Each structure stands twice: as structure tokens, then as C-alpha cells.
Amino acid sequence: MPHNPEAAVRAFSEVLRTVARLRGPGGCPWDREQTHQSLRKFLIEEAYEVVDVLDRIPSPQALDTPSIAAAFKEEWGDVLLQILLHSEIATETHPELSIADIANTLNEKLIRRHPHVFGEVEVSGTQEVLKNWDEIKKKEKSGTPAVTSVFDDIPRSLPPLLRTSKVISKVSKVGFQWPDLAGPLEKLEEEIRELRAELEHKEPIAEARRAKIEAELGDVLFCVSNVAHLTKIDPENALRQTLIKFESRFRHVENRLREKGSAPEKTDLAEMDRYWDEAKAIERGKK
């Protein structure tokens, strides 16, 4: 086991005491004022900051870089703080919701959902593990109110692209999916044609027409997500990587213009395109 359990327990105990002190009498006014709802946005922000760090770790060797290792510890620490604050707030009125209870609930679930590790069940691979996981989840929820839709356990607060992926995954598991890529690709082309037709109308884009364009664009994005599902590509990660690439190229454009004493807003698209192509050529040279 690579972790030092004793050191982890000591560190965790210390940070638990620190958080309790912040929330306790004479603690920090800001921390004492927080509620589950006021902290909600911070949990989301901190999670995305962790994702930013993960994007800098294409391989374990990246953690050899001190700045990346430091960011890894700091950002995961910020996420842990959110968990501890929510637990501390809950225990002030409901002692049974302590961090120990949360940890025990998680541990019991992990053991229950991994019978191939902690029990006698044998599996042939990842797909069977996932199938068993879903079946166990269904049994766990058998005592809860009846599920009326495959969408019932998908949080509506998820970012749209992530929620789209989960929706597609759910309906695919019950057979509502093409057998191969031919269908989704044809549907994607159809939706792009419909979007193009809507955009090529001659009349000005009024509110009603804008709604039609929005609907057609949504259809295109959904179809792209379905292609991603069938190719086992995470669309969130694919788009994130494209954004990283786009930003890198445009920073090159900005730097080249700055060398000339210029800036994007002081030049034209043709010049920026030249430097954009230059950035792409540099990327190809590194591969």
C-alpha cells in the first residue's frame, strides 16, 4: 500500500479540528456564515480548478514538476475543504451526518458494489464490472420510491454537455441506440443541413427565427455527443483539449503581433490567420 495510513489519519484529524475551529464560537466570521446553499458555487468552481490541473498531467511523470505537484495538492485540498465544511455544517443540527458517517457510507458502498474484489463474484473484464455495478445500484434503490424514467437519477444541475452524455448513455443501455456509427453520422449530416438551411434564410434574424436556429444548433450538438458516445470519447474532454489548443495558437498570434508593436484589435483577420497557420506549423513540427 503506497499510502502511509498513520500519517493520513494524523493529517486528516488536524484538518478536521481546523475546520471545526473555523466554524466554532470565536471562529472565522465568513466560515460561520456559510450554508449548504452559499457554498454550492464554490464546490463547482473548485472541481473545475482540479480539472484544470488534471489537464496538465498527461502522464504520471508530469507530477515530477514541482509547480504541477504543488497545484495538485492545493486544488484537491480546496475540494476536500468543501466536503469538510458541508459535513461540519450538517453535524451542527444532525450529528449522524459527520465526516465519519460519510466515510463509512462510502466504504460500505464500495465494498458492496465490488463483489468481484471483496466477495466471491468473478468477472471477465470492465464491461461485466459496469453491468454488475448497475444491477447492484438497482437493488439498492428497490426500497426507494419507484423509478419512472431512466433519467430520474441524472442531476438536472449538471453542465449541459455532461448531462447530454449521461442521457445518451442511459438510453443506450436500454437499447435506444444505433448498432454502429452509420446512423449517427447520417443523422449528424442531416442536422447540419437543417442548421445551414435555417442560417441561409434571407430575412433578418428575429426572435422567432433565432429560436429555430438555437433548436437546430442544439440538435447538431446532441448528434455530436452521440457520435462521441459510440466512439467511447468523452466530449467534455475532447472540447477541453480543443480549447487548450485554440488558446495556445491564439497566444502565439498575440505574441507575434506584440513583437511588431501591434495587437489583435489593431490588425486584420488575414494577418492573424498567417500567424495562426504559423502556430499550427510549429505544433506539427513538435509531433
N, C-alpha and C positions, 0 to 999 in steps of 0.2 A: 504494500500500500504506500504510494508516494507521499501522502499527506502525513503530517505529524498530528495525530488526534489530540494529544495533550495540549500542544501549542494552540490548536484551533479552538479547543474548549476555553482556554485561558483568554484568548483574544476575543472570542465571542462574548464571554462573561463580562469583559471590560467594556465592550461597546454597548452591551445591554444596560449596564449601570450608567453609562454616559447618557444614553437616550432617556432613561428613566429620570435622571437628574435634570435634563433639559426640560422635560415635561412636568417635573415635580414643583412643589412650592419653592419659590425663590429661583426658579429656573429661567430659561430664556423666554421673554415675552412673546417673541414671534412663534417659537415652537409650541408654547402653551395655548396660543390662539388657534392653532391648526385643527382642522376637522378632516374626516374622510373625504368630503367633497372639495375642500380647499386644496388638498394635496393631490387630487386626481391629475391635474395638468402636469405636476412635477414628475409623477411616475411615468407618464407618457414621454415627457422631454428626456428624462434620464435614460429611458430604454433606447431612445433613438441615438443618444450620445454614445451608448455602449455599441450600438450598431456601427457608428462612425469609426470606433476603434477597431472593431472586428474587420471592417473593410481594409484596415492597414495590416492585417495578419493573414496573408495568402498561404503561409506555411508556418509551422511551429518555430522555425528559425527566426522569423520576424520578431519574436519576443526577446531575442538576444539584444535588440536595440533598446538601450536604456529608456529613451523617451516613450517608446511604444509600451514597454513593460510598466512604466510609471502610469501611463494613461489607462492601461488595462486595470490596474489596481484601483486607481482613483474612480473611474467611471462605474466599475462594478460595486465599489464601495458606496457610491451615491445611490445605486439601485437598492442595495442592502439597507441603507438608511430609510428609504421609503417603506420597505417591508417592516422594519422595526418600529417606525413611527406609527404605522397603521395598527400594528399589534398592540403597542403601548396605549394608544387612544382607545382601542376596543376594550382592553382589560380594565380600564378605569370604570367601566359600567358593567362589563361582562368578563369576570375573571377566567372563565372557561375558554377564552379566546387568546390566551397567552401565546408567546412565540413557541413555547414548548408544545402546546396543543397543536399548533400549526405544523410544527416539525413532525410530531407523532402521526398526525393525519397523513402527511405526505409520505412518511416512511411506510405506514401500513398500506397505502395505495400502491406504492412502488413494488412492494413485496407481493401484494395481491395480483397486480397486473403483469407480473413476470414469473409465472409458474414454471417457465422453462429454465429459470435461474434458481428460484427458491423452492421449487416443487419437483414433481416427477414428470412434468409435461416435456415432450420432445418436439422440437421444431426443425424444419428443413432450411429455414432462411428468414430473411427480413419480412417478406410478404406474409408468411404464416404468423410471424410475431405480431404484425399490424392487424391481421384478421382476428387473432385471439384477443388482442387489446380491445378492439371494437366490441367483440362479444362479451367480454368481461364488463365493459362500460355499460352495456345494455342491461346486464344482470344487476349491476349496482343501482341502476336507476329504476328498477322494476317496482320499487316501493314508492316512487315519487309520482306526481300527477302524470297522467297519460300523455305521451308524446304524440302530437297530432301532425307533425311535419318533420322531415329530415333537417329542416332549417332551425328547429327550435333551440338547439344548443350553440348556434353561431351568434356571438355577440354583435348587436347592431352598431356598437360603437367602434368596431374595427375600421381601420382605414379602408376605403372602397376597394382598392386593388387586392389587398389581403383578403377581404371578405368575399370578393369575387372568386378567388382561388378556392376558398373553403366551400362556397356554394357549388362550384363545379365539381369539386372532389366528392361532396355528399351525393349529388345526383348521379355521378359516375358509378359510385359504389352500388347503387340500386338499379343499374343498367341503363340509365338515361344518358347514353354517350355513343358516339360513332365508334365502329370497330377499328378504324385506322385513321390516318391523317387526311385521306382524300376528302371526306365530308367536311371537316373543319376548315380546310384550306379553300374549298369551293365556297363555303359559307362566308369566309372572310373576304374573298374576292367579290362576292355578291354585295356584302355590306359596304365595301369600299366604293363600288359602283353607285350604290344608292346615296352615299355621302357625297360623292362627286356630283351626281345629278342635282342634289339639293343645293350645293355650293355654286353650281353653274347657272342657276336661275338669274334672270336679268334684273328682277325687281330688287329694290333695296332690302337690306336685312332688317325687317321689322320684328316686333316681339314674337309674333306667332311663328314666323319663319325661323327665328333664332331657336325656338323650342324644337322645331323639326330637325335643325342641324345638330342640336345638342343630343337629341334622341338617336340620330344616325351615328354620331360620333361615339355615343355610349355603346351602340351595337358593335361597332368596329373594335372598341377596346375589350368588350366581352369576348369577342371571337379570338382576339389575340391571346387573351388569357386562357382560352380553351386549347389553343394550339400549344401554349406553354405547358398546360397540364398533360397533354398527351405525349409531349417530348420530355416530360419529367424535368422541366426547367422552372425555377422559381421566378415568376415575372417581376416580383419586387426586387429580387437580387439582380435580374437582368437589367431592369431600368436603372437601378442604383449604379451598376457598373458603367452604363452608358452616360449617366450624369457625371461620374468621375472623369470619364474620357472627354466629355464635352468641356467640362471645366478646365481640364489640363490644356486642351487645344486653345480655348479662348484666352487663357492666361498667357499662352505663347503669343497670341495675336496682340494682347495688351502690351507685353514686354517689347515686342518688335516695334510697335508704334511709339512706345515710350523712348526707345533708343533714338528715334527720329525727332523727338520733341513733340510728338503728336499723341492722340488718344482716339478711341473708337468714335466718340461723338464729333470728332474733327475731321474724319476721313470718310471714305465711301465704301460701299459693300465690296466693290471689285478689289480694292487694296486689302481689305480684311480677308477676303477669300484667298488671296495669294498667300498670306501668312498662315491661314487655316490649312491650306494644302501643304505648306512647308512643315507645319506641326505633324500632319499625317505622315509625311515622308520620314520625319525623324522617328516617329513611332515604328514604322516599318523597318527602319534601319536597326532598331534595338531588338527586333524579334529574330 
